Amino acid sequence: MAAPEQEPAVVVRDLAKRFGDFTAVNRVNFSVPRGEIFGFLGPNGAGKSTTIRMLCGLLAPSSGSGTVAGFDLLREAEKIKAHIGYMSQKFSLYEDLTVEENINFYGGIYNLPGDKKKERKEWVIRMAGLEDRRSARTAFLAGGWKQRLALGCAILHEPPIIFLDEPTSGVDPLSRRRFWNLIYELAGRGVTVFVTTHYMDEAEYCDRVGLIYRGELIALGSPETLKQEAMTEDVLECFPDRPQEALEIIITLPGVKEAALFGRGLHVVVERGRPLAEVIRDRLREAGFQTPTPEKIIPSLEDVFVSLIEARDRAEKAPGEFRQ
């Protein structure tokens, strides 16, 4: 974590991006301390990639201001590019090139001197586990190897900040876990990591997370803080037999706001303070289900985010309400 006197790695104030009449990002505000793993979460189309492209100097904001690595978003985009690493969800690799050729190409882009480029190339190959595949065409690599190679190319020049846009899309769970181990190692060396994802479980790996929905930042905090403070409802965990059928009954009960399958059971979002656990149990037993009494639990981040999104949708549909 950054010392108080240090400037944050990323600061944005009222950042917005419009494409004609469509607002992709709507006046978001946040800062990311140096050395933090910051997760930027939201459903597809929420504005994650648009935001990260603005922060990387690849897309000019429509309005607002900010800095990345101390450089101004509006006036110093080229300087920002020289001080960050960026990895897109398509991995930014040239598939017709070999592993070594890809690394050499990026070493040239970053203008690394000869000895440094050789040293960093060997580090990338070791980090990615590609010692025996350095001459293999990148197109023939498995997804996890491509992923680690792309990360290595993005940080070949040892930038203080790296932006990872949906970096684990399309890779297997084991490769995802290994990838996050690499992120932890980088953060441990003081590198700031800004990662976008729609995987709720990955949010648990972050120091802080921001939830963006329809271009607006609707929650910001550590995973534990969001689970304890962001929801205004209670969450009950229920394990009936035939959970899918039980779900259809539970969702009709007064006081139940949301219900969803969660692992082998159900998570039921209810109005805070209403004693609905026994009501749900009795209604299910009357319908022939075998079920213990639901128990109140600490919500998962998925519960939190679904609740916040549903609350935002309900507010937008409220009669008579006008949103600018």
Buried (B, 14 or more C-beta within 10 A) or exposed (E): EBEEEEEBBBBBBEBBBBEEEEBBBBBBBBBBBBBBBBBBBBBEEBBBBBBBBBBBBBBEBBEBBBBBBBBEBBEBBEBBBBBBBBBBBEBBBBEEBBBBBBBBBBBEEBEBEEEBBBEBBEBBBEBBEBEEBBEBBBEEBEBBBBBBBBBBBBBBBBBBBBBBBBBBBEBEEEBBEBBBEBBEEBBEEEBBBBBBBBBBEBBBBBBBBBBBBBBBBBBBBEBEEBBEEBBEBBBBBBBBEEBEEBBEBBBEBEBBBBBEEBEEBBBBBBEEEEEBBEBBBEBBEEBEBEBEEBEEEEBBBBBBBBBBBBBBEEEEEEEEEEEE
